Amino acid sequence: MSKVYSKRSFQPDVFRYDVPNEVRCRILHNLRQLSDDLENHIGFESLLEKVGERLLGQYGGLRRPAYEAARQDNNLVIQHFFSCRDEEALDFIETCVQVEPLRLGKRFVDAVNTIFREEAIGYDLSPLVRHESDEPGFLFGRRIGGKALRFDFPKFVRKDENLLHEQTVRPCLEVLSNPKLRIANAEMLKAHTDYRKGNYADAITACGSAFESVLKTICDHHGWSYDSDKDTCSKLVSICRDNGLFPPFYAPIFEATGTIRNKLGDAHGRGPAPMYAVVKENVDHMIQMTSAHIILLVGIANL
């Protein structure tokens, strides 16, 4: 379906970070459509029931409109979605994919990202990553085509600058959807989650961990020896440099990721009086820099 003019022409200069009712209506409409249109359709009511059970386990209860007149729908999960806080609305959307990853999956993630982009909402839903294994019970005992499945579920990533997000952060998350980079992907998503929650030191640490995991995966891919328990960023960068992965002058640039993590992160404990304060701008820089490094290294390593 082609977009209407207002959706084609609007390019936001500033993002908003709330989830207004009209956006929630669009999300719910798309969810209903996907539930009913898919082959062996899920059933919209059945999907809502699963989401409600998952949210009850998280919150212990669901939100309800303050006034009886506002309760236009008898479904308690829909009432929750339209009366909950913005952060809980994001939880609701993430949970929808978690309860039906195989059948909603990419189509729902793409629909949400399109709506948020058109409405200038500054969040992006990361890709659904699917892993196959021969291990029994890899995902709730479910086996598809002889293989057991496991998923890295989509998480909302905050985007502050559209150009940087589209050219660096989003491509990095696409690169990390490679099953070989599963650990790095989980660590980078944790960095974004910590950032969204304002846990800036934790975000710095998780970012550094993702970078180290990428370096270790590259070493494994090429058969380069390293100590998985002791070698950290600087040593791993040296191993990649000595094996000709990149020109030597790149080494200090890549090592800076570990320096920032050590100075601003909390991997080793920051103590009661840390030397440097960690602010939002530090995390913006760390995420953007690390994302750019990962895109480059994964590309030249032919992973």
N, C-alpha and C positions, 0 to 999 in steps of 0.2 A: 504494500500500500504506500503510495507517495505521500510525502508530508505536506501539510497545509503551509501557506506562505509564511505565517508567523513563526513556524518552527524551522523553516528553511533559512530565514533571513537573520534570525536573532543570534548574535555572538556576544556573550556576556563579558563585561570588563571586570566584574566583581562577583565572586560566588556567594551564595547563601548556604547556611548550614542547618536550617530547619527543614522539616518535612511537612509542608502544609497539606490541608485536607484535599485540595484538588490533585495533588501528587499522589496521595494515598488512594484516591479514587482511581486514578490511572493504573497504579500498581495492581490494585485489586481486580480491575477489569481485565488486565492482561493475564493475571493469574487464573481468573475464571475461564478466559478464552483458551489458554494453554491446557488447562485441566480437561476441558471438554473436547478440544480439537485433536489431541494426541491419540494415536492408535492405541487401542486398549486403554481408553482414557482413565485418568486417575479418579475423577469425580471430585468436583469442587468441595462439596461438603465433607467428603472423606479426608481430603487434604487438610482442610481447616481443623478437623478433629485431631489429626496427627500433630499439627503445629501447636494447637492449644495444649495438648498433653505435654509436649516438649517444653513449652513456656511455663506451664504450671510447675514442672520440675525445677525450672530455673528461678522463678519468682515466688512460688507458693500461692499465687493468686493472679487473677487477671484484672486489668483496669476496666472501669465502667464509667459511662458519662455521668456527670454530676447531677444533671436534671433528667427526669423521666421523659420529658418531651424530646430530648435529644436521642433517645434510644429508638431509632427508626428501624433497626434491624434486630431480630430476636436472637441472632447468632452471637454468642458471647465472645467468640474469637474476633469477629468483625468489630463488635463494640470496643474490644480491647484495642484493636489496631487504630481506630479513629479517636480514641481518648488517651492513648499512652503518650509518654514523653518521646521526643524526637529520637533519642538514643535507643529507646525500646522499639520504635518503628523500624530502625535499622536491624535490630535483633530479629524482629518478625520476618523481614525479608531474607536475612541469612538463614533462618530456621526453615523457611520454605524449601530451599535447595537441600538442606541437610536431610529432610524427611523423604524427599523424592529426587535424589541426585541423578538417577538414570533417566527418568522420564522428563523432568523439568530441565535440569542441566544448563547447557549453553544457551538455549533459547530464552529461558527466563533471565539469566544473567545479562544477555544482550539487550533484552527488553528494558530491564531496570536501568542499565547504563544509558540507553537512549533517552529514557524519560528524564533521568537526572541531568543529562547533558542539555536537553531542550529546556529544562526548567531552571538551569544555572545553579544546580545544587552541587556543592563542592565535594562530592564523594564518588568514588569509582568502585565497582564490585570486581574483585580479582577473579581470574579464571578458575573454573572447576578443574582440578587435576586428578586424573584417574590412574591408579596403579594396579597392575595385575600380578598375582603371585600364586605359586603352587602350595603355599602354606594353608593348611586347613583352618577354616574360620577366620580368614583374613579380614572379612567385613561381615559381622553378624552371622557367620556361617554361610553366607550367600556365595554361590558359585555360578558364574556365567560362562557358558561355552567351555567348561572344564577348568576355568581359571577363577580363583577367588579375587575379589575386588576390594580395594581400599581407596578412599578419596581424601585429598586435601581440599576442604570445603572453601568456597569463596568467602572473603572477608572484605568489609568496606575499608577503602584507603582514602584518606583525606587528601584533597588536592588544593593547593593554594594558588599556584600559577598555572594556567591552562597550557601554555606553550611548553614549559618544563615538564609538566606531567605527561603530555601527549608524546613528547620526543624522548623522554628519559625514563620516568617512573613506570608508565604502562608497558613500554617495550621490555624493560627489565623483568617485570612480572611475567610477561609472555615467555621470555627466555627461560626463566626459572620454572616454568610449567613442564620442562623436560623431566621425565621421571628420574633421570640420573642425578638431578639437582634437587631431589625431594627435600632433603634436610635444609639446604640453603633457602629453599622456597618457604618452608615453615618458619625459619628464623627471620626472613625478610618480612613476612606477613605479621609476625609478632612485633617487629619494629614499627610497622604502620599502626598496629593496634595500640601499642604503648604510646605512640605519638598522639593518636586520637584521644587517648585518656589523659594526656598531659604528663605521662611518666617519661620525661625526657631523657634522664640518665639511662633508664632501661632501654629506651628506643636506640640510643647510641650503642649500647652494648650488643643488642640483638643485630643491629646493622653490621657491626664488626664481626660478629659470629657468622653471619651469612657470607661475608666476603671470605673469611677463612675456609668455610665449608666449600665454596666454589674453588678455591685454590687446591684444596685436598682432592676434590673430585677431578680436577684437571691432572693432578699428579697421578691419581689412580688410573685415569684414562690413558695416560702415556707410559705408565709403568715406572714412574720416577719415585725413588725411595724417599720416605720421610717418616718421622716419629709421630704417630697419630696422637700420642699422649702429651708430648712435650713441645712440638713445633707449633709456633704461633705465626702471626702475620709476617713479621720480618723474615723469619727463616723460610717460610713457604714461598715468599716472593723471591728470595735468593735462589731457591731450588729451581723455580720456573725460569728465572733470568739465566742461571748457569746452564740450563738445558736449551737455551736459545728461543724461548717462547716469545720474548719481546726484547727490543734493544735495551742495553744496560741503563740508559738514562731514564727509563720509565720506573726503575726500581724505587727511588725515593718517593715518587708520586704515589705508587701503590702502598708503600710502607706507611705513608701519612694516615691511611685509614686506621691502622693499628695504633698509631700515636694518639689520634683523636679519641679512639675507644678507650685507651689506657688513661688518658687525662680527664675525660669527661664522663665516661661510662661508669657503671658500678659493679663490673665483673669481679673486681678485687676488693670491694668495699671502699666507700668514699670517706668514711670516718665522720666524726661529729662536725668538723669544720673543713669541708673540701676547699681546695685552693681556687677552683674555678666554678663559677655558677653556670648551670646549663640552662639556656633559654631556647625558645622555639626556633629561633634562627639557626642555632647550632644544629638542631635536628634536621631542619630543612636542608642545610648544606650537606650534612652527613648522608642523608638518604639520596639526594641528587648525585653526589660525588660517587658513592658506592654503587648506585645503579648504573652510572656511566662506565665505571670500571668493570662491572660484571658483564655488561653488554660487549665491551671490547674483548675481554679475556676469553669469554665463552666462544666468541666468534673466531678469534685467531687460534684457539685450541681445537677448533673443529669438533666441538661436543655435539 
